[in-house]
C-alpha cells in the first residue's frame, strides 16, 4: 500500500439499497483502519474532494485514503475488506490473480442488482469497468496516487 493508510473514506450511493446495506454492514465490522462513509455526490463529498469526478463516484464505489490515495472499482472493494479485522486475509487473496475472478463476479452481480433496481446513474461499477476494459499500466487496478490528481477516466477497470 505504500504509505501507511490510517483512515479511509468510502463514497457510496445513498440512493441504492444494496449500497446502504453494505454501508451498514461495514459499520458493524471491527475496523483495523477507520472507515468514514459519505454519500457520493453529497455536499460533504464535493467539499472534501473537489477534484473528483463526482458523477462517476455515484456510479462506481470510490475509496479515498487519508494520504490522498484514490481506489475505485476492484481496488475499492478490496481496500474496504482490507480495512476489516475479519476480512484482511481475504482481501490480500482477492488482490491476487487467483482472487480477481471472485471480485469481478461480485462487481458484476452488484451492477446487475443496481441496474435492476434503478439505483445509480447507469449500470454501476462493474458495467462501467467491464465496458472500459483493462488498459494496463500502474492504475489499471483502480488505484490512484493522489486525490488531487485528475480522475481516472476509463483507466479504472476490472481485469479479465
C-alpha positions as CSV (number, residue, x, y, z in Angstrom):
1,X,0.0,0.0,0.0
2,X,3.0,2.4,0.1
3,X,2.4,5.0,2.8
4,X,0.6,3.7,5.8
5,X,-3.2,4.3,5.5
6,X,-4.6,5.4,8.8
7,X,-8.2,6.0,7.6
8,X,-10.4,5.6,4.5
9,X,-13.4,7.5,3.3
10,X,-15.9,5.3,1.3
11,X,-18.1,7.2,-1.1
12,X,-21.3,5.2,-1.5
13,X,-24.6,5.6,-3.4
14,X,-27.1,6.6,-0.7
15,X,-30.0,6.0,-3.2
16,X,-29.0,2.3,-3.7
17,X,-30.5,-0.1,-1.2
18,X,-27.6,-2.5,-1.8
19,X,-25.0,0.2,-1.2
20,X,-26.8,1.4,2.0
21,X,-27.0,-2.3,3.2
22,X,-23.2,-2.6,2.6
23,X,-22.6,0.7,4.4
24,X,-24.4,-0.7,7.5
25,X,-22.5,-4.0,7.2
26,X,-19.2,-2.2,7.0
27,X,-20.0,-0.1,10.1
28,X,-20.9,-3.3,12.1
29,X,-17.4,-4.8,11.4
30,X,-14.3,-4.5,13.6
31,X,-12.2,-2.0,11.7
32,X,-8.4,-2.1,11.7
33,X,-8.5,1.1,9.7
34,X,-11.3,3.5,10.4
35,X,-13.9,3.8,7.6
36,X,-15.8,7.1,7.1
37,X,-18.8,6.5,4.9
38,X,-20.0,9.5,3.0
39,X,-22.8,9.7,0.4
40,X,-21.3,10.0,-3.1
41,X,-22.0,13.3,-4.8
42,X,-23.1,14.9,-1.5
43,X,-22.1,18.4,-0.4
44,X,-19.8,16.8,2.1
45,X,-18.0,14.7,-0.6
46,X,-17.8,17.7,-3.0
47,X,-16.3,19.9,-0.3
48,X,-13.8,17.3,0.8
49,X,-12.7,16.2,-2.7
50,X,-13.4,19.0,-5.1
51,X,-11.2,17.5,-7.9
52,X,-13.0,14.1,-8.1
53,X,-15.4,13.3,-10.9
54,X,-18.4,13.1,-8.5
55,X,-20.8,11.8,-11.2
56,X,-18.5,8.8,-11.6
57,X,-18.4,8.3,-7.8
58,X,-22.2,7.9,-7.9
59,X,-21.8,5.0,-10.4
60,X,-18.7,3.4,-9.1
61,X,-17.5,2.8,-5.5
62,X,-14.7,5.1,-4.7
63,X,-12.5,5.0,-1.6
64,X,-10.1,7.7,-0.6
65,X,-7.1,7.2,1.8
66,X,-6.0,9.8,4.3
67,X,-2.8,10.2,2.2
68,X,-4.8,11.2,-0.9
69,X,-4.9,7.7,-2.4
70,X,-7.9,7.0,-4.6
71,X,-9.2,3.5,-5.1
72,X,-12.1,2.7,-7.5
73,X,-13.7,-0.4,-8.9
74,X,-11.9,-3.6,-8.0
75,X,-9.3,-1.9,-5.7
76,X,-12.0,0.0,-3.8
77,X,-13.9,-3.3,-2.9
78,X,-10.6,-4.9,-1.9
79,X,-9.4,-2.0,0.3
80,X,-12.7,-1.9,2.1
81,X,-12.2,-5.6,3.1
82,X,-8.6,-4.9,3.9
83,X,-9.7,-2.4,6.5
84,X,-11.7,-5.0,8.4
85,X,-10.2,-7.3,11.0
86,X,-12.1,-10.5,9.9
87,X,-11.5,-9.9,6.2
88,X,-8.0,-8.6,5.8
89,X,-6.6,-12.0,4.8
90,X,-9.4,-12.5,2.2
91,X,-8.6,-9.0,0.8
92,X,-4.9,-10.0,0.3
93,X,-6.1,-13.1,-1.5
94,X,-8.6,-11.2,-3.6
95,X,-5.8,-8.8,-4.8
96,X,-4.0,-11.8,-6.4
97,X,-4.7,-13.1,-9.9
98,X,-6.4,-16.2,-8.3
99,X,-8.8,-13.9,-6.4
100,X,-9.5,-11.5,-9.2
101,X,-12.3,-13.6,-10.8
102,X,-14.2,-13.5,-7.5
103,X,-14.0,-9.7,-7.3
104,X,-15.2,-9.5,-10.9
105,X,-18.2,-11.7,-10.3
106,X,-19.1,-9.7,-7.2
107,X,-18.9,-6.5,-9.1
108,X,-21.0,-7.8,-12.0
109,X,-23.6,-9.1,-9.6
110,X,-23.8,-5.7,-7.8
111,X,-24.0,-3.9,-11.1
112,X,-26.9,-6.1,-12.2
113,X,-28.7,-5.6,-9.0
114,X,-28.2,-1.8,-9.2
115,X,-29.4,-1.9,-12.8
116,X,-32.5,-4.0,-11.9
117,X,-33.4,-1.7,-9.0
118,X,-32.7,1.5,-10.9
119,X,-30.0,2.6,-8.4
120,X,-27.3,5.0,-9.5
121,X,-26.8,6.5,-12.9
122,X,-26.3,3.6,-15.3
123,X,-25.2,0.0,-14.9
124,X,-22.9,0.6,-11.9
125,X,-19.3,0.0,-11.2
126,X,-18.9,-3.4,-12.9
127,X,-20.8,-2.4,-16.0
128,X,-18.6,0.7,-16.4
129,X,-15.5,-1.2,-15.6
130,X,-16.3,-4.1,-18.0
131,X,-17.0,-1.6,-20.8
132,X,-13.8,0.2,-20.1
133,X,-11.6,-3.0,-20.4
134,X,-8.2,-3.4,-18.9
135,X,-5.9,-0.7,-20.2
136,X,-2.8,-1.9,-18.3
137,X,-0.3,0.4,-16.6
138,X,0.1,1.4,-12.9
139,X,-3.5,2.4,-12.5
140,X,-5.3,-0.5,-14.2
141,X,-6.1,-2.0,-10.8
142,X,-8.2,1.1,-9.9
143,X,-5.5,2.5,-7.5
144,X,-4.7,6.1,-8.0
145,X,-1.9,8.0,-6.3
146,X,-3.5,11.3,-5.2
147,X,-6.9,12.8,-4.6
148,X,-5.6,15.9,-6.3
149,X,-4.8,14.0,-9.5
150,X,-7.1,14.0,-12.4
151,X,-9.9,11.4,-12.3
152,X,-9.1,8.1,-13.9
153,X,-11.5,8.3,-16.7
154,X,-11.6,4.9,-18.4
155,X,-8.4,3.6,-16.8
156,X,-10.3,2.1,-13.8
157,X,-11.1,-1.4,-14.9
158,X,-11.8,-5.0,-13.8
159,X,-9.2,-7.4,-15.0
160,X,-10.4,-10.1,-17.4
